[in-house]
Amino acid sequence: MCGIYGYFDRGARPMTDAALKAMSDSLIYRGPDDSGVARFDHGAIGNRRLSIIDIAGGHQPMTAAEGKVALVQNGEIYNYVELGAELRQSGWRPRTHSDTEVLLGLYLRDGPGFVRRLNGMFAIAVYDARGPEPVLHLWRDRVGVKPLFVYEDGDRLLFGSEIKALLAGGAPAEADKAALHHFLTLNYVPPPLTAFQGIRHLPPGGHMKITPRGAETDAWWRLADCGHQPWRGQEAGAQAEVLALLDDAVRLRLRADVPFGAFLSGGIDSSTVVGLMSMHMERPVETFAIGFDDPRFDESAHAEAAARRFGASHHLDIVSPRMLDRWPRALHHLDQPHGDVSFLPTLRVAELAARQVKMVLTGDGGDELFAGYDKYVHAFVDMPEDMDEAGFRRRYFDRALAMFPEGEARRALYHPDFAAETDGCSTFDLIEEHFEAAAHMDRVNQALYLDTALLLPGNNLVKPDRMAMAVSLEARTPFLDYRVVEHAFRLPGAMKLRNGETKVVLKNTVRPLIGAALTDRRKQMFTVPVGEWFRTELAAYAREMLRGERFHDRRLFDRDAVELMLENHIQGSQNNTREIRALLALEHWHRIFIDGETPP
């Protein structure tokens, strides 16, 4: 686990040492153990390393061909042992035991197509100066577990694991108004957009090739391809395959040369991961959870029950859910506005784990692959059998995706300047492109495709990556092993969502492992009651932030409309939690990244 960064300049103009150092320093918490940079005529690639595998020998960049080829990566390659053994049979002689050197060996042997052999989470950069012209390659893993951002001004391309590295390298900090409009709809900025003009995500499964002649982007893996060969067997066979794939995904993710454990909420996904870990380990699994002193939001008893079932060494910290004072710090690590306040308890449990271990396994991804959210029930209940495709898409968007719906009420909040700048901007139109890509799937799987393609890399995977990396902790996600993902999208939606019950096939798969009590309990969201606090102890804070001149000088929102929305919520006549939360996230983001204010 690391942070990577670098640049490619078509005119061979060198970046200053100070600028490269600033890019490196901006990622120091992602890699506090080591750093390195390789310079070339047209660019440089660098790394900040969090040492997990081959602590002594895994320094990056790794080089070959008399220094003409250099490679850096952020992430872990879980099948590096098998790939390394294969390379040795063809005469490869490694200098280290690092998974990064295996990547270099594969690239030298197979060229850019080597990534198809990888089982892992990764963002990889290779600078290759062997040919008639230099080339910089960038790759991102299949579902976007690891982030990678790029900025191009026509002459120079910057890349980095976080946006702040690009800003440190000279990318301008200017708000993308269309992206802010989409943020207000979805509660996160949908990739490949970011909140910054000109800065974009490299898409999951994406590859970018940069030469002095320009940059080309293509896809080396497509999520939409997963549904073209549907499962034809019985449900029992599907369950057996799910269990076998998850078990092997967990086994591979136990490879580490440092202490490790798991986040454990007591839900189906994290309990399954811990249960499978316990079958492969000779010592108790170190598990980590936080509980709230407000019993309405506390699920620590379920985590403790799961820990007892699997003989885990459980670490629990009971905290107050009143942690919104940490929101600016979280947004600093996120780089973009996010209205999801569950980032804050995730940061707390990451801090707890980082006292004991350097890596954790998590249950992220299970809900998106197997239909675990209640919103799926809400979207599909009472759906007319004869509803056409256009009607289904609009219904699902309105019921399950739009947290702050587009429409006249929303536009009434906009300042005339912001309204003019986003005139004709439609989040539904953006989402409909993804519906088209998944049109060959049944409707439940279309819904899951949208969340796997957008919500996961745009928000839900940002949470474990940024909040764990904020405290130099690696998070691994067995449910997002590409074999599990591909199998899940072969299964019909009726195996996942049936008669108002979520996650049917997964529940039936893991019930013997984790027990009926954990399998069949009602899902509890990992969040805090922020809407209540906006009416009580946080009312003054909300008024100060959303009434202030700094907020209104941005000319995004109408003063009177915001005042009415806020007061209606505080007085209890309306529930405007989502709207207030979104506006506050935007204001904090502006203060940190546009105004340059250092978060507390």
Residue pairs with C-beta under 8 A, 6 or more apart in sequence:
1 30
1 31
1 50
1 52
1 74
1 75
1 76
1 359
1 469
1 474
2 30
2 31
2 47
2 48
2 49
2 50
2 60
2 72
2 73
2 74
2 75
2 161
3 27
3 30
3 31
3 47
3 48
3 74
3 160
3 161
3 162
3 165
3 469
4 45
4 46
4 47
4 48
4 72
4 73
4 74
4 123
4 124
4 125
4 148
4 159
4 160
4 161
5 23
5 24
5 26
5 27
5 45
5 46
5 47
5 48
5 158
5 159
5 160
5 161
5 165
5 169
6 23
6 37
6 43
6 44
6 45
6 46
6 72
6 125
6 127
6 136
6 158
6 159
6 160
7 15
7 43
7 44
7 156
7 157
7 158
7 159
7 169
8 42
8 43
8 127
8 134
8 136
8 156
8 157
8 210
9 15
9 42
9 43
9 155
9 156
9 157
10 42
10 155
10 156
10 212
10 213
10 214
11 155
12 41
12 42
12 212
13 155
13 156
14 39
15 43
15 44
15 169
19 168
19 169
19 170
20 37
20 44
20 46
20 169
22 168
22 169
23 46
23 158
23 160
23 165
23 166
23 168
23 169
24 35
24 37
24 46
24 48
25 168
26 160
26 162
26 164
26 165
26 167
26 168
27 48
27 160
27 161
27 162
27 164
27 165
28 48
29 469
29 470
29 471
29 472
30 48
30 50
30 74
30 161
30 162
30 469
30 472
31 47
31 48
31 49
31 50
31 472
32 48
32 50
32 472
33 49
33 50
33 51
33 55
34 47
34 48
34 49
34 51
34 59
34 60
35 46
35 47
35 48
35 49
36 46
36 47
36 49
36 59
36 60
36 61
36 72
37 44
37 45
37 46
37 47
37 61
38 44
38 45
38 46
38 61
38 63
38 67
38 70
38 72
38 127
40 70
40 127
40 129
40 134
41 129
41 134
42 134
42 136
42 212
43 127
43 134
43 136
44 127
45 61
45 70
45 71
45 72
45 125
45 126
45 127
45 136
46 61
46 72
47 60
47 61
47 72
47 73
47 74
49 58
49 59
49 60
50 358
50 469
50 472
50 474
51 58
51 257
51 258
52 76
52 256
52 257
52 258
52 358
52 359
52 474
53 76
53 80
53 97
53 98
53 99
53 255
53 256
53 257
54 96
54 97
54 98
54 99
54 257
55 257
55 258
57 95
57 96
57 97
57 98
58 96
58 97
58 98
58 99
58 100
58 101
60 71
60 72
60 73
60 100
61 70
61 71
61 72
62 70
62 71
62 72
62 98
62 100
62 101
62 103
62 104
63 69
63 70
63 71
63 104
64 104
64 108
65 108
65 130
68 128
68 129
68 130
69 104
69 107
69 108
69 126
69 127
69 128
69 129
69 130
70 126
70 127
71 100
71 103
71 104
71 107
71 124
71 125
71 126
71 127
72 100
72 124
72 125
73 100
73 103
73 122
73 123
73 124
73 125
74 122
74 123
74 124
74 146
74 148
74 161
75 120
75 121
75 122
75 123
75 124
75 141
75 145
75 146
76 99
76 120
76 121
76 122
76 253
76 255
76 474
76 476
77 83
77 99
77 100
77 102
77 103
77 118
77 119
77 120
77 122
78 119
78 120
78 252
78 253
78 255
78 481
79 117
79 118
79 119
79 120
79 252
80 99
80 102
80 103
80 120
80 255
81 255
83 102
83 106
83 117
83 118
84 92
84 94
84 102
84 105
87 94
87 102
87 105
87 106
87 109
88 94
90 109
92 105
92 109
94 101
94 102
94 105
95 101
99 120
103 114
103 118
103 124
106 114
106 117
107 114
107 126
110 117
112 137
112 207
112 209
113 220
115 124
115 139
115 207
115 220
116 220
116 221
118 141
119 252
119 481
119 482
119 483
120 141
121 141
121 145
121 146
121 476
121 477
121 480
122 139
122 140
122 141
122 146
123 138
123 139
123 140
123 141
123 146
123 147
123 148
123 161
123 202
124 137
124 138
124 139
125 136
125 137
125 138
125 159
126 136
126 137
127 134
127 135
127 136
128 134
128 135
128 136
128 137
133 211
133 212
133 213
134 211
134 212
135 209
135 210
135 211
136 157
136 209
136 210
136 211
137 207
137 208
137 209
137 210
138 148
138 150
138 159
138 202
138 207
138 208
138 210
139 206
139 207
139 220
140 146
140 148
140 202
140 203
140 204
140 205
140 206
140 207
141 204
141 205
142 204
142 205
142 221
142 223
142 482
142 485
143 204
143 205
143 223
143 365
143 452
143 456
143 457
143 461
143 480
143 482
143 485
144 191
144 201
144 203
144 204
144 205
144 456
144 457
144 461
145 461
145 465
145 477
145 480
146 161
146 465
147 161
147 162
147 201
147 457
147 462
147 465
148 159
148 160
148 161
148 201
148 202
149 159
149 160
149 161
149 162
149 163
149 165
149 166
149 194
149 199
149 200
149 201
149 202
150 157
150 158
150 159
150 166
150 199
150 200
150 201
150 202
150 208
151 157
151 158
151 159
151 166
151 171
151 196
151 198
151 199
151 200
152 158
152 198
152 215
153 198
156 170
157 210
157 215
158 165
158 166
158 169
158 170
158 171
159 166
159 202
160 166
160 169
162 335
162 466
163 171
163 194
163 196
163 199
163 335
163 336
164 335
166 199
167 173
167 196
167 593
171 196
171 198
171 199
172 196
172 197
172 198
173 196
173 593
173 594
173 596
174 196
174 197
174 198
174 594
175 195
175 196
175 197
175 590
175 594
176 193
176 194
176 195
176 196
176 197
176 198
177 418
177 421
177 422
178 193
178 421
178 422
178 425
179 189
179 193
179 194
179 195
179 196
180 189
180 195
180 337
180 418
180 422
180 556
180 586
181 422
181 425
181 427
182 189
182 190
182 193
182 425
182 427
182 430
183 189
183 195
183 336
183 337
183 339
183 582
183 586
184 404
184 410
184 582
184 586
185 401
185 402
185 403
185 404
185 405
185 406
185 427
186 401
186 402
186 403
186 427
186 454
186 458
187 338
187 339
187 340
187 403
187 404
187 459
187 578
187 582
188 336
188 337
188 338
188 339
188 340
188 455
188 458
188 459
188 462
189 195
189 336
189 337
189 458
190 427
190 430
190 431
190 454
190 458
191 200
191 201
191 203
191 454
191 457
191 458
192 200
192 201
192 202
192 203
193 200
193 201
194 200
194 201
194 335
194 336
195 335
195 336
195 337
195 589
195 593
196 593
201 457
202 208
202 217
203 217
203 219
204 221
204 223
204 453
204 457
205 219
205 220
205 221
205 222
205 223
206 217
206 218
206 219
206 220
207 217
207 218
207 219
207 220
208 215
208 216
208 217
209 215
209 216
209 217
209 218
221 482
223 449
223 452
223 453
223 485
223 489
224 437
224 438
224 440
224 449
226 485
226 486
226 488
226 489
226 490
227 438
227 440
227 441
227 445
227 449
227 489
227 490
228 440
229 490
230 490
230 491
230 492
231 238
231 487
231 490
231 491
231 492
231 495
235 495
235 505
235 508
238 487
238 491
238 495
238 505
239 505
239 508
239 509
241 487
242 484
242 487
242 488
242 505
242 506
242 509
243 509
243 510
243 513
245 481
245 483
245 484
245 487
246 272
246 276
246 478
246 479
246 481
246 484
247 276
247 279
248 481
248 483
249 478
249 479
249 481
249 483
249 484
250 273
250 276
250 277
250 280
250 361
250 478
251 276
251 280
252 481
253 361
253 476
253 478
254 260
254 277
254 280
254 281
254 361
256 358
256 359
258 357
258 358
258 359
259 286
259 356
259 357
259 358
259 359
260 286
260 357
260 358
260 359
260 360
260 361
261 285
261 286
261 287
261 288
261 353
261 356
261 357
261 359
261 360
261 361
262 270
262 273
262 274
262 277
262 285
262 286
262 287
262 288
262 312
262 360
262 361
262 362
263 270
263 287
263 288
263 289
263 349
263 353
263 360
263 361
263 362
263 363
263 464
263 475
264 270
264 271
264 274
264 287
264 288
264 289
264 303
264 306
264 307
264 312
264 314
265 289
265 299
265 302
265 303
265 363
265 526
266 289
266 299
266 300
266 301
266 302
266 303
266 304
266 305
266 306
266 518
267 299
267 302
267 363
267 518
267 523
267 524
268 363
268 366
268 372
268 503
268 506
268 507
268 510
268 514
268 518
268 519
268 523
269 363
269 364
269 365
269 366
269 367
269 372
269 479
270 303
270 306
270 362
270 363
271 306
271 309
271 363
271 510
271 514
271 518
272 363
272 366
272 506
272 510
272 513
272 514
273 361
273 362
273 363
273 478
273 479
274 285
274 287
274 306
274 307
274 310
274 312
274 361
275 306
275 309
275 310
275 510
275 513
275 514
276 478
276 513
277 285
277 310
277 361
278 284
278 285
278 310
278 311
278 312
284 311
284 312
284 313
285 310
285 311
285 312
285 313
286 312
286 313
286 315
286 356
286 357
287 303
287 306
287 307
287 312
287 313
287 314
287 315
288 314
288 315
288 316
288 349
288 352
288 353
288 356
288 360
289 300
289 303
289 304
289 314
289 315
289 316
289 317
289 349
290 300
290 316
290 317
290 318
290 319
290 345
290 348
290 349
290 352
291 298
291 299
291 300
291 301
291 303
291 316
291 317
291 318
291 319
292 298
292 300
292 318
292 319
292 320
292 321
292 345
292 528
293 318
293 319
293 320
293 321
294 320
294 321
294 529
296 529
297 321
297 524
297 527
297 528
297 529
298 318
299 524
299 526
300 316
300 318
302 518
302 521
302 524
303 314
303 316
304 314
304 316
305 517
305 518
306 312
306 514
306 518
307 313
307 314
308 314
309 514
309 515
309 518
315 352
315 353
315 356
317 348
317 349
317 352
319 345
319 348
321 345
321 528
321 529
322 528
322 533
322 537
323 344
323 345
323 348
323 528
324 341
324 344
324 528
324 530
324 533
324 538
324 541
325 600
326 344
326 347
327 341
327 344
327 584
327 585
327 588
328 588
328 591
328 592
328 599
328 600
329 347
329 470
329 599
329 600
330 338
330 343
330 344
330 347
330 466
330 467
330 470
331 337
331 338
331 585
331 588
331 589
331 592
331 599
332 592
332 599
333 466
333 467
333 469
333 470
334 343
334 462
334 466
335 466
335 593
336 589
337 582
337 585
337 586
337 588
337 589
338 459
338 462
338 585
339 403
339 578
339 581
339 582
339 585
340 459
340 463
341 527
341 528
341 530
341 581
342 463
342 525
342 526
342 527
342 528
343 463
343 466
343 467
344 528
345 526
345 527
345 528
346 463
346 464
346 467
346 468
346 526
347 467
347 470
347 471
350 464
350 467
350 468
350 470
350 471
350 473
350 475
351 471
353 360
353 468
353 473
354 468
354 471
354 472
354 473
357 473
358 472
358 473
358 474
359 473
359 474
359 475
359 476
360 468
360 473
360 474
360 475
360 476
361 475
361 476
361 477
361 478
362 464
362 475
362 476
362 477
363 477
363 479
364 456
364 460
364 461
364 463
364 464
364 475
364 477
364 479
364 480
365 456
365 460
365 461
365 477
365 479
365 480
365 484
365 485
366 372
366 479
366 503
366 506
367 373
367 503
368 448
368 451
368 452
368 455
368 456
368 460
369 448
369 452
369 479
369 484
369 485
369 488
369 489
370 448
370 488
370 496
370 502
370 503
370 505
370 506
371 444
371 447
371 448
371 493
371 496
371 497
371 502
371 503
372 502
372 503
372 506
372 523
373 502
373 523
374 502
374 523
375 399
375 400
376 400
376 444
376 447
376 497
376 502
377 497
377 500
377 502
378 399
378 400
379 395
379 396
379 399
379 400
379 447
380 443
380 444
380 447
380 497
381 500
383 392
383 395
387 395
389 439
392 443
393 431
393 432
393 435
394 428
396 443
396 446
396 447
396 450
397 428
397 431
398 405
400 447
401 431
401 450
402 427
402 428
403 578
403 582
404 410
404 578
404 579
404 582
406 426
406 427
406 428
411 419
412 558
412 561
413 557
413 558
413 561
413 562
413 565
413 579
414 422
414 556
414 557
414 558
415 555
415 556
415 557
415 558
417 555
417 556
418 555
418 556
418 557
431 450
431 454
434 449
434 450
434 453
434 454
435 446
435 450
437 449
437 453
438 445
438 446
438 449
438 450
439 446
441 449
441 489
441 493
442 492
442 493
442 494
443 493
444 492
444 493
444 494
444 496
444 497
445 489
445 492
445 493
447 493
448 488
448 489
448 493
448 496
449 489
452 485
456 480
461 477
461 480
464 475
464 477
465 475
468 474
468 475
478 484
491 505
495 504
495 505
496 502
496 503
496 504
496 505
496 506
497 504
498 504
501 507
502 523
507 519
507 520
510 519
511 519
511 520
530 538
530 577
530 581
531 569
531 575
531 577
531 580
531 581
534 542
534 569
534 570
534 577
534 580
535 569
535 570
535 572
539 570
542 566
542 570
542 580
542 584
543 566
543 570
545 551
545 584
545 587
545 588
546 562
546 563
546 566
546 580
546 583
546 584
546 587
547 562
547 563
547 566
550 587
550 591
550 595
551 557
551 583
551 587
552 559
554 590
556 586
557 583
562 583
565 574
565 576
565 579
565 580
566 576
566 580
568 574
568 576
569 575
569 576
569 577
569 579
569 580
588 599
591 597
592 598
592 599
